[in-house]
Amino acid sequence: MAATLPPPRLLPSGDSAVTVEFSRTIDDDANQRVLALDKALAASPIEGITETVPTYRSLLVHYDPGKIGFDALGDKLIPIAIQPPPPVTKARRWRIPVAYGGEHGIDLEDVAKALNTTPDDIVARHAGGDYKVAMIGFTPGWSYLSGLDKSLHMSRRQSPRLLTPAGTISIGGVQAGIQCLAAPSGWHLLGRTPVRTYQLHRNPTFLTEPGDRVTFFAIDHKTFDEMDRAAEAGEIVAEQVNA
Amino acid sequence: MSRLVVASIGPASSVQDGGRHGAQRYGLTVSGAMDRLSLAAANTLVGNEPFAAAVEIGPFGAAFTARDGAVRVAISGAPRNADIAGSPVATDTSVTLKDGETLTLGFARGGAFTYLAIEGAIKGEMVFGSLAVNARAGLGSPYPRPLQAGDEFSVDAASGAPELRIELPKPVSGPIRVVLGPQDDEFDDANKALFLDSEWKISATSDRMGYRLEGPAIKHLHGHNIVSDGTVNGSIQVPGNGAPIALMMDRGTSGGYPKIATIITADVGRLAQTSAGTAFRFKAVSMAEAQDEARKFAQAIKTLPDRLRASDTVELNIEALSDANVAGYAVSAVDAGTWQVTAEP
């Protein structure tokens, strides 16, 4: 049997949830353990757990204190959480089309200037990346990606924008993102995708899952418009590759 | 089928139920009633499941008219004047509106949210098991937005069942109870003490997403940026300006500010019903106590049907009367069921 890993911290989040924290920072190994614990709990549910929410570094476990108490739940979670995560064999991969720059990516030029390079180079670096959906949060379908090229790490905007468009593809700090609904954001907007990661009357309603791999490819603005109409009508428009 | 027409309604009023669970992992906000006990009480009065969809009425007035038949409804939550054609309707009672009659509700007097439950419940298209309005995500049914005058609900014709009142458990008073964490270690002892020992007020800019708290600035040990992690109803996060925000039902599913404490389940509705500007305090309790209170709260909701009484029987609730008098409220000694609606000094 493989050696076990250090136990996560169990942080109380009120009387009906516990944050199982593997790291305080963005850390791919920790995210791997978060997703592995999430999967293990889905495969062998613990009585009393009502919902789990994976994030970069922790798994938020909602539970019913009428069914299980904080200590008893912790005693059951820790032995699972210290197991080394199994190697990821088959991750689903999404190829996401992006119309970069112009009205769809109003920060592309400024980002290029700030990093002393050209907009084309920024697009190449962003689209050339191999990303993983580390978590989904904030608003429906908002997919936080790890794997952003180090040369694109830059701090968020001084003043967040109150409204950024649906489908925004952006970067902020060490993270990249696919935003589904129009929302406030302090990230740098590089482009827009016609892909809806959340669409109510479509099957599936949610396209991306934590753990999915993501790559981007550039499309021109005319293609964006065509794909956007198809997506509005319920087409997925992202390409799925089973890697 | 009858119809219940919204004749008039103020802002911050929407259809709410027990909320949308199971998809927080996709960023889907839970939503649901700000005061679950009051939602459950109103529903219980008209024979619905406790967390069936009902109208959550914000602090301003509202009026509802029955059309195409009679409609049986009940109100619970923040006390306010209510009448049908001038004859008063008590909070925590059911009442049947005859075809064409209008139930008129005044401003909330203390608290914020009153629940109007309709016999047979509000009907609509469920998404993730809920009709709750989440305006930001365009979710909710029959209207995916706050209610407006002219909206209407297709509802069951009134059953003709005898009217009921409900004797709710004695309201809890005193501080809002919290469990420290999950990120209380992002604050030093002095700032934790400042949070627990200070008097707070709810800012007027609060909404269903979060209640902003006015009081001393709480300082972080290591700055205000943490890596985003999950939130719950009642998470108290402290952003860069040091002014805590209690996250409520329309919260984002994750957040990147340190959370100093979490309001216990039994007290989230109490905070929701604290009016802007009213001073209150927090008190830290142990996990064991918080979970005990959560179980009692769940049990109180489950046993609400045992608290139903025929609306024409009056039992003097001496304890409640005495509390109300001590609080300086004039109360009617013969109308124990309505003592809390006559909250005039």
Interface residues (C-beta under 8 A of the other chain):
Chain A: L11 P12 S13 G14 D15 S16 A17 T19 E21 R24 T25 I26 D38 T50 E51 T52 V53 P54 T55 Y56 R57 S58 L60 H62 P65 G66 G69 F70 M135 I136 G137 F138 T139 P140 G141 W142 Y144 L181 A183 Y198 L200 T205 F206 P210
Chain B: H21 G22 A23 Q24 R25 Y26 G27 L28 T29 V127 R136 A137 G138 L139 V179 L180 G181 P182 Q183 I226 V227 S228 D229 G230 T231 V232 N233 G234 S235 G252 T253 S254 G255 K259 T262 I263 I264 T265 M287 A288 A290 Q291 E293 A294 R295 A298
